[in-house]
Amino acid sequence: MLAFAQPVVDGLINGSIYALVALGLTLAFGIARFANVAHGDFVTLGAYAALWGVYGAGLGLVPAALVGLAATVGAGLVAVGLVYRPLARRARIASVIASIGVALVLRHALIFVAGTQQFSFPIPIVRASDFLGVRITPKELTILTVATLLMLALSVALQLTRVGKEMRAVADDPALARVAGIRVDRVVTIMWMWSLALAAIAGMLLGVKTVVTPYMGWDMLLSAFAGAILGGIGSPVGAVVGSLVIGVSEELTTLVLPPAYRAGVAFLIMTAVLLVRPAGIFGARTAIR
């Protein structure tokens, strides 16, 4: 059991980061009906902007994190205004292809500025603590705590706040929401801000856990998409559960196969579940619930 416990804990930590990315994807799909392929590169931007705050501006980790948030949300809103919104009335495939272009431009801009070398946050190396045979470091515990609090905060915001209720109304029926007096464009803009903020925080948490590279967001995007689809695209709860399943599955795979096969096995599990439940674990929804 101890041999399984460590990969499960590691998988929950990875899955919690996937879940933040999957929640951003789910918000965009549920409200804007748009699969944002560039989302992974906004994850990367959040990590690089926070690194600049630390090493370029000499800020502490918390102020640098605010820089990462501001930079990611700002750049994302520029992409929304210049690319996504003008294409919103065209075929969805046009927006998806455009988001691939945004991803490539953003990724290569980061490579042009920072190069391809790896960077890391100035986090002190601390010996892992042992809990009943399971090793976990303070930074991993912090990652899990921050991700969990953000998931809970988003759930509360969607269910109890006025803008959250407006988001769910727009996700249900944009035309009816507009007739009811809801400013749909404003709601969609706030949704993008939430989605981009989740991407930035996920990037910073991933950078703290591992290292920062230009491809870090792209590399984790497929796992996050798999989590969102497995849970039921459009369902925030499904995105979280599906991402945790993907994260744990990837880590358990390393017990019998080389780490390079983790993503492939996770997608096989996703496919197997979808063959039984085509709508995902919580059922596919076009509306945010």
N, C-alpha and C positions, 0 to 999 in steps of 0.2 A: 504493500500500500504506500510506503514511503517513496518507492521508486516512481509511483504515479503522482504523488502529492506535489512534488517539486515542479514537474511540467504543468500541472493544473494551475498552480499559483502563478508561474511565469506566463502561462497563457491568459489568465485573467488580467494580468497587468498589461500585456500587449493588446488584449481584447478591449480593455477600457479606452486605450488610445484609438483603436479602430472605431469604437463606438462614437467617439466625438466626431470623427470624420464622417461616419455613416449618418449621424444625426444631421450634419450640415447638408449632405447629399439628399436626405429624406425631406428636409424642409424645402429645398429648391425644387425637388420633383413634385412634392405634394401641393405646393402653392403656385409655383411658376411653371409646372409641368415640364421640367427641363433637367436633363441629366448633365450636370456640369463636369465635364472631363478635366477641366483646368483646376478643379478643387484640390487635387493633390499638390499642384505646384504652388497654390496659395498656402498650403501647409508648410512647404519649404520656405516660402517667403517669410512667414511668421518667425521661423527659427533664425533665418539669416538677419532679419531686422532686429531681433532681440540680441543676437550676437554683436551687431554693430553698436547697440546701446551699451553693451558691456565693455567691449574693447575699443570702440571708436569714440564714444562719448564719456566713458568712464563711470557709467551708472551701475547701481546695484542690480541684483537680479529682478526685483519687483519693478522698479522703474523701467528697466530694460524690457520687461514683459509688456508693459504698457506701450512702449515704443513699437514692439512687434505687433501688438493688437492694432494700433493706429495705422501703421504702415500697410498691414494686410487689408484692413477694412477700407482704407482709402484707395489702394490700388484696385481692389475688387470692385468698388463702386464706380471707378473710372471705366473698368471693363464692362460693367453692366450698362453704364450710360452710353458708351461709344459702340459697343458690339452687341451685347445680348438684347437690350431693349429695342433697338431698331430692327432686329430680326425676329422679335417675338410673334409677329403676325404672319410670318412665313412658315414654311414646312419645318417641323421640329428638327429634321436631319440637318438643316442649315445651321441652326443654333448649336447642335452637337459638333459639327465640323468646325464652326467658328471657335468653340471652346477648346478644341484641339489646337487651333492656331494660337489662342491666348496662352495655352499651356506651354507651347514651344517657345513663344516669344519671351515669356516670363522666365522659363528655365535657362534659356541661353543668355538672357540679360544678366541673370545671377552668375552664370559661368564667366561672362565677360568681365564682370566687376570683381568677383571673388575667386575665380579660378575653380579648379576641380578638386583641390585638396580637401582633406577632412578638417573640420574644426570641432571644438568641444567647449562646453560651458565650464567656467571655473568652479566646479563642484568638488569639495574635498573628498578624497577617497576614504570611505569608512567601512570597516569590517562588517560583513553581513551578520545579522542576528539570527539565532537558531530558535525556531518555534516548533517544538515537537518534530524535529528532523527536517523542517522546511526552512531554507535560508532565504532571507529577504533583507535588502539594504534599506536604509532610511530614505534614500531618494526614490526607490521603488514604492515604498509605503506612501510617500508624499504624492507620487504620480497617481496611485490608485485612489487616494483620498480626494485629490483635486478633481479627477475625472468623475468620481461618484457624485461629488457635490455639484458639479456642473450639470450632470444628467438630471439630478433632482431639481435643480433650479430651473432648467428648461421645462421640465414636466409641470412644475408649479406655474411658471409663466404662461404656458400654453393653456392651462386649465382655469386659472384664477384671474389673470390680468385682462384688462380690456383689450389690449393689442393682441394677446394670445387668442382670445375669443374671436376677434376680427380675422386673425389668420385662419382659424378653423372655418370660419364662414366663407372666406375667399377660396379656401381649398375645396369646400363643398360645391360652391356655385359662384364664380366671380361676377356673373351678370346680375344674379339676384342680390349679391352683397352690395353691388354698386347701386341698385335700385333702393336698397334699404338705407342708403346714406353713408356707406362705408367708403372711405377714400382708398380705393384698391391700389393705386400707384404708391401711396404712402405705406400701406401694409406690406407690399412686395419689397419696397426699399428697406424697411425694417427687417424683413425676413432675410434679405441678403446680408445685412449687417450682422445678424445673429449667426448665420451660416459661416460667414467669413471669420467672425470672432472665434467660433468653434475650431475652424481650420487652423487659425494662428496658434491657439492654445495647444492643440494637438501637436503641431509642429515643434513648439517649445518643449513640450513634455517628451516627445520622441528624441529631440536633441539632447535633453538632459539624460535620458536613459542610455542613449548610444552616442552617435556622433552626427554632426551636421554635414550633409553632402547635397549637391544640386539635384540628386535623384531620389532623395529620401521620401518625399511626398508621393512621387510617381510610383515608387516601389511598393508603398503600402496602400495605394489607391484601390488596386484590384481586391485586396483583402477586405477593405472597407465597403466596396461595392458588393462583394459577396455577402458580407454581413447584413447589409441593407436589404438585399434581394432575398436572402434566406429568411429573415424575420418577416418579410412582407413589405415591399416597397411602399412608402407612404405612411408607415406606422412607426412612430418614434420608439415605442416600447419594443417593437419587433427589431428595429435597427440595433438597439442595445443588446437584446438577447442573441440575435444572430451574430453580432460582432464578437460577443463573448464565446459563443460556440466555435466560431472560426478561429479565434485566438487560442483556445484550449486545444482544438483539434490539431492546429499547426505544431504546437509544442509536444503533444502526445506522439505525433508522427516521428519525432526525433528519437524515440525509444527504439524504433525498429528500422528506420530509414535515415539516410544522410539528410542534413538540414536543407539541402537544395530542393528536396521533394516536398517540403512543407506546404507550399502554396498549392501545388497540384493535388495533394491529398485533400486539403481543405475544400477545393472546388469539387472534388469527387463527392465529398460528403454533402455539399450544397446541392449538387445535382441529384443525389439519391433522395434527399428530403423533398426536393421539388417534384420528383416523380410521384411521390406519395401525396404531397400537398402542393399542387402547382401554384397556389396563391401565397406560399410561404407559411411559416409557423403561425403567425397571427393574421394571415389573410391579406391579400393585396388590397390596398385602398388608394383611391386617388385623393382622398381627403386626409388632413392631419387630424388625429384623434388624441 
